[in-house]
Amino acid sequence: MARNIKRGLLIPWVFMLVAVMWLFAQPAAAATTRVGFVDIQAAIEKTREYKKARIRFESKVKKEQGLIEARQKKFDGMIKEFQKQSHVLSPELKQKKEKRLLDEKKELERYVNDRKEDLMLQERQIGERILKKMMEVLKKIGKEKKYTMILEKRAVFYSDSSSDVTALATKTYDRINK
């Protein structure tokens, strides 16, 4: 999930760069400029909604792992059975069973890959859904607290901790999204 959130942070980086350039271009306005900073990933991961979604997601992952392990165990049993019988099978029947095992192996690999892709999509959707709501929360905080802008904290080399709105963002998010 964290990797997916990071991918979605490219836009805030661009905005931060534009904002910094704007600040330097506006020396008179800089005196009245109020900038806040947020660790968006930490703010999202600390929300109740994310924590609940993460628990549900991890439960799905464990369930899928169990299904995959069961299919793998069944396949391993088929291979052992084939190895036991291969000495007494006719070449035709042996070739037929080998083909069936290869088909089963391909099917198992497809199943595993499909499940992984599906779970990755679900994980990304969770992050995107919460990120979208968090962006609205940050806009609300910016307006209410009269910030000129709120930037991603990781894109900044230094900021005063009094400008950090991460905890406020999480608390506001949880209050709004009960």
Residue, then its C-alpha position, 0 to 999 in steps of 0.5 A: m500500500a505504501r508504494n502505491i501511495k508514494r506513486g500518487l505523491l508525484i503531483p504534490w511534489v510538482f505542486m511543491l516545486v511550483a509553490v517554492m518558485w512562487l514564494f521566491a517570485q513574491p518577496a512582498a507576499a512571502a511575509t504574509t505567506r503561511v505554509g503547512f506541511v503534512d506527511i501524507q502517508a503517515a496521516i493516511e495510515k493513522t486514520r481509523e478508516y485505513k486501519k480498518a481497511r488494512i485489517r480487512f485487506e490482510s484478512k483477504v490476503k490470508k484467505e487467498q494464501g490459504l487457497i493458493e497453498a491448498r491448490q499447491k498442495k493438491f498439485d504437489g500430490m499429483i506430481k508425487e502420484f505421477q512419480k510413483q506411477s511413472h515406472v509402470l505407465s506406458p509411454e503414451l499414458k505417461q506423456k498424457k499425464e505429463k501434459r496434464l501436469l503441465d496444464e495444471k501447473k500453468e493453471l496454478e501459476r495463472y491463478v496465483n498471478d491473477r490473485k496477486e494482481d487482484l489484491m494489488l488493485q484492491e490495495r491501490q484502490i484503498g489508498e486512492r480512496i482514502l487519499k482523495k478524502m484526505m486531500e479534501v480534509l487538507k483543503k478544509i484545514g488550509k482554508e480554516k487555518k488560513y494556510t497559503m498552501i500545505l505541502e508534502k513534508r518529505a519534499v522539504f528539507y526543513s520545516d518548523s514542527s509548528s507547521d506540521v499538520t499531519a496529526l491535525a489532518t488525521k484527527t480531522y479526517d477521522r472526525i469527518n469520516k466516522 
